[in-house]
Amino acid sequence: MDTSKIDGPVVYVGPNLPGLSRHAVFSGGMLPHVRAMLARSAALRELVVPLYKLNEARSEVARKGSLLNTCAETVTAEFNR
């Protein structure tokens, strides 16, 4: 998701990664190291959602085979090598 087009706070709904915790909320921009991580991974960008969609996104991450579930598995492989 293109976080620059989201009005309001966003939340990361993926797995804990080095330097990024599940359910981290960002309001007013991302930290530099998080921006670098997002630039590196399309799957990671999908796991950043508007805060008002948190419950829906958490359900999708838990649903095997869904887009967000697949993205969560991908970022685990990408960042935990």
N, CA, C and O of each residue as an XYZ file, in Angstrom:
324
protein
N       0.848     -1.178      0.000
C       0.000      0.000      0.000
C       0.893      1.240      0.000
O       1.916      1.282      0.684
N       0.496      2.235     -0.766
C       1.234      3.494     -0.812
C       0.825      4.334      0.387
O      -0.226      4.976      0.379
N       1.665      4.326      1.423
C       1.307      5.002      2.672
C       1.242      6.515      2.519
O       0.629      7.183      3.352
N       1.854      7.075      1.482
C       1.803      8.524      1.295
C       0.397      8.995      0.926
O       0.093     10.181      1.053
N      -0.465      8.078      0.468
C      -1.822      8.434      0.071
C      -2.847      8.198      1.179
O      -4.044      8.404      0.974
N      -2.386      7.772      2.341
C      -3.287      7.503      3.458
C      -3.338      8.737      4.352
O      -2.310      9.257      4.786
N      -4.548      9.185      4.614
C      -4.738     10.318      5.508
C      -4.973      9.776      6.910
O      -5.974      9.103      7.155
N      -4.074     10.059      7.815
C      -4.219      9.574      9.184
C      -3.179      8.519      9.513
O      -2.339      8.182      8.679
N      -3.237      8.004     10.721
C      -2.237      7.032     11.167
C      -2.369      5.697     10.433
O      -3.449      5.306      9.989
N      -1.226      5.014     10.324
C      -1.173      3.680      9.725
C      -0.575      2.719     10.727
O       0.112      3.121     11.666
N      -0.850      1.428     10.510
C      -0.360      0.397     11.420
C       0.239     -0.737     10.595
O      -0.276     -1.086      9.533
N       1.326     -1.304     11.095
C       1.958     -2.459     10.468
C       1.328     -3.709     11.067
O       1.331     -3.878     12.287
N       0.781     -4.598     10.215
C       0.056     -5.769     10.701
C       0.793     -7.085     10.466
O       0.231     -8.157     10.690
N       2.036     -7.014     10.020
C       2.794     -8.238      9.754
C       3.505     -8.764     10.986
O       3.277     -8.298     12.102
N       4.372     -9.744     10.767
C       5.101    -10.359     11.887
C       6.173     -9.423     12.438
O       6.598     -8.486     11.763
N       6.602     -9.686     13.665
C       7.721     -8.937     14.225
C       8.956     -9.188     13.366
O       9.268    -10.323     13.007
N       9.643     -8.103     13.050
C      10.870     -8.170     12.259
C      11.948     -7.387     12.990
O      11.636     -6.555     13.842
N      13.206     -7.638     12.672
C      14.256     -6.808     13.265
C      14.029     -5.334     12.884
O      14.090     -4.976     11.707
N      13.773     -4.499     13.875
C      13.553     -3.075     13.634
C      12.114     -2.665     13.386
O      11.838     -1.481     13.191
N      11.173     -3.634     13.390
C       9.773     -3.304     13.154
C       8.882     -4.309     13.893
O       8.924     -5.510     13.628
N       8.090     -3.796     14.811
C       7.217     -4.653     15.622
C       5.809     -4.694     15.063
O       5.308     -3.707     14.525
N       5.176     -5.852     15.199
C       3.768     -6.001     14.820
C       2.949     -4.954     15.561
O       3.172     -4.695     16.744
N       2.016     -4.367     14.864
C       1.083     -3.363     15.375
C       1.748     -2.026     15.701
O       1.201     -1.226     16.459
N       2.933     -1.786     15.125
C       3.552     -0.463     15.265
C       2.674      0.547     14.527
O       2.270      0.316     13.388
N       2.387      1.656     15.183
C       1.538      2.698     14.605
C       2.416      3.891     14.243
O       3.283      4.305     15.013
N       2.170      4.431     13.051
C       2.922      5.588     12.570
C       1.948      6.700     12.240
O       0.985      6.509     11.498
N       2.216      7.855     12.802
C       1.400      9.031     12.547
C       2.349     10.167     12.191
O       3.227     10.507     12.984
N       2.189     10.747     11.036
C       3.064     11.840     10.637
C       4.337     11.377      9.954
O       5.290     12.151      9.861
N       4.389     10.158      9.480
C       5.548      9.678      8.732
C       6.210      8.477      9.377
O       5.948      8.129     10.528
N       7.069      7.861      8.599
C       7.790      6.652      9.018
C       9.196      7.009      9.488
O       9.770      8.012      9.062
N       9.729      6.195     10.349
C      11.126      6.343     10.751
C      12.009      5.998      9.557
O      11.603      5.199      8.713
N      13.209      6.578      9.462
C      14.075      6.336      8.304
C      14.352      4.853      8.041
O      14.335      4.428      6.886
N      14.607      4.061      9.081
C      14.916      2.650      8.842
C      13.680      1.889      8.351
O      13.811      0.925      7.597
N      12.487      2.313      8.768
C      11.261      1.676      8.291
C      11.027      2.058      6.829
O      10.629      1.209      6.032
N      11.266      3.313      6.466
C      11.144      3.725      5.060
C      12.074      2.897      4.178
O      11.694      2.498      3.077
N      13.291      2.637      4.656
C      14.235      1.818      3.887
C      13.719      0.391      3.728
O      13.854     -0.199      2.656
N      13.136     -0.162      4.773
C      12.574     -1.512      4.700
C      11.411     -1.553      3.706
O      11.296     -2.498      2.924
N      10.561     -0.545      3.733
C       9.420     -0.490      2.824
C       9.869     -0.363      1.374
O       9.253     -0.939      0.477
N      10.941      0.388      1.143
C      11.458      0.543     -0.218
C      11.982     -0.785     -0.756
O      11.978     -1.017     -1.965
N      12.421     -1.631      0.125
C      13.029     -2.917     -0.251
C      12.004     -4.014     -0.529
O      12.316     -4.973     -1.234
N      10.790     -3.897      0.008
C       9.857     -5.025     -0.028
C       8.421     -4.597     -0.351
O       7.784     -3.879      0.420
N       7.930     -5.049     -1.500
C       6.528     -4.792     -1.867
C       5.582     -5.493     -0.895
O       4.527     -4.955     -0.559
N       5.954     -6.688     -0.443
C       5.111     -7.429      0.500
C       4.972     -6.658      1.812
O       3.888     -6.617      2.395
N       6.041     -6.059      2.271
C       6.005     -5.277      3.509
C       5.076     -4.072      3.353
O       4.331     -3.744      4.276
N       5.113     -3.421      2.207
C       4.236     -2.270      1.971
C       2.763     -2.657      2.058
O       1.945     -1.856      2.510
N       2.415     -3.854      1.639
C       1.020     -4.312      1.719
C       0.557     -4.483      3.158
O      -0.640     -4.432      3.441
N       1.505     -4.685      4.065
C       1.178     -4.947      5.467
C       1.062     -3.680      6.307
O       0.915     -3.754      7.527
N       1.128     -2.533      5.668
C       0.923     -1.246      6.335
C      -0.450     -0.742      5.886
O      -0.664     -0.445      4.710
N      -1.368     -0.653      6.837
C      -2.757     -0.324      6.515
C      -3.231      0.855      7.364
O      -2.655      1.137      8.414
N      -4.280      1.541      6.910
C      -4.853      2.603      7.754
C      -5.312      2.018      9.092
O      -5.806      0.892      9.149
N      -5.147      2.775     10.138
C      -5.486      2.299     11.479
C      -6.945      1.849     11.571
O      -7.255      0.895     12.285
N      -7.826      2.517     10.866
C      -9.240      2.140     10.944
C      -9.518      0.774     10.314
O     -10.606      0.228     10.503
N      -8.561      0.207      9.567
C      -8.726     -1.123      8.968
C      -7.979     -2.211      9.750
O      -7.812     -3.324      9.252
N      -7.539     -1.900     10.950
C      -6.737     -2.843     11.728
C      -7.439     -4.183     11.937
O      -6.845     -5.225     11.660
N      -8.650     -4.190     12.404
C      -9.344     -5.461     12.690
C      -9.501     -6.315     11.439
O      -9.252     -7.520     11.471
N      -9.909     -5.699     10.351
C     -10.073     -6.414      9.080
C      -8.732     -6.990      8.610
O      -8.665     -8.138      8.170
N      -7.675     -6.194      8.704
C      -6.355     -6.638      8.257
C      -5.820     -7.773      9.132
O      -5.223     -8.720      8.620
N      -6.030     -7.686     10.440
C      -5.585     -8.772     11.333
C      -6.264    -10.085     10.981
O      -5.629    -11.140     10.992
N      -7.543    -10.026     10.671
C      -8.274    -11.230     10.264
C      -7.718    -11.798      8.969
O      -7.583    -13.012      8.820
N      -7.397    -10.915      8.036
C      -6.865    -11.378      6.753
C      -5.471    -11.985      6.906
O      -5.158    -12.981      6.254
N      -4.643    -11.403      7.750
C      -3.311    -11.970      7.992
C      -3.435    -13.389      8.548
O      -2.632    -14.259      8.212
N      -4.418    -13.620      9.378
C      -4.607    -14.940     10.000
C      -5.233    -15.966      9.053
O      -5.141    -17.171      9.289
N      -5.870    -15.484      7.981
C      -6.564    -16.387      7.051
C      -5.589    -16.966      6.025
O      -5.111    -16.258      5.140
N      -5.306    -18.250      6.157
C      -4.351    -18.954      5.292
C      -4.697    -18.747      3.821
O      -5.840    -18.938      3.406
N      -3.690    -18.352      3.039
C      -3.854    -18.189      1.604
C      -4.306    -16.811      1.157
O      -4.322    -16.531     -0.041
N      -4.677    -15.936      2.100
C      -5.097    -14.582      1.734
C      -3.883    -13.756      1.310
O      -2.741    -14.147      1.552
N      -4.137    -12.625      0.684
C      -3.047    -11.756      0.246
C      -2.159    -11.346      1.420
O      -0.937    -11.467      1.339
N      -2.757    -10.867      2.501
C      -1.943    -10.401      3.632
C      -1.225    -11.548      4.332
O      -0.123    -11.358      4.847
N      -1.826    -12.730      4.362
C      -1.159    -13.901      4.932
C       0.080    -14.253      4.107
O       1.144    -14.533      4.659
N      -0.068    -14.235      2.793
C       1.060    -14.520      1.904
C       2.149    -13.461      2.053
O       3.336    -13.788      2.060
N       1.754    -12.201      2.172
C       2.733    -11.125      2.381
C       3.476    -11.304      3.695
O       4.686    -11.087      3.754
N       2.776    -11.695      4.744
C       3.411    -11.916      6.045
C       4.446    -13.038      5.955
O       5.539    -12.922      6.510
N       4.105    -14.113      5.264
C       5.068    -15.204      5.085
C       6.269    -14.750      4.271
O       7.401    -15.140      4.558
N       6.027    -13.924      3.251
C       7.109    -13.427      2.391
C       8.068    -12.550      3.181
O       9.282    -12.717      3.066
N       7.550    -11.613      3.986
C       8.462    -10.716      4.726
C       9.228    -11.488      5.799
O      10.364    -11.139      6.119
N       8.619    -12.525      6.350
C       9.360    -13.348      7.311
C      10.582    -13.946      6.634
O      11.675    -13.935      7.199
N      10.403    -14.459      5.444
C      11.527    -15.027      4.695
C      12.534    -13.967      4.270
O      13.741    -14.202      4.323
N      12.047    -12.798      3.847
C      12.938    -11.735      3.363
C      13.804    -11.131      4.460
O      14.984    -10.858      4.238
N      13.236    -10.920      5.633
C      13.942    -10.163      6.667
C      14.532    -11.009      7.788
O      15.273    -10.479      8.615
N      14.239    -12.271      7.846
C      14.772    -13.121      8.917
C      15.753    -14.162      8.373
O      15.765    -15.311      8.815
N      16.553    -13.752      7.433
C      17.561    -14.660      6.857
C      18.785    -14.723      7.723
O      19.735    -15.434      7.399
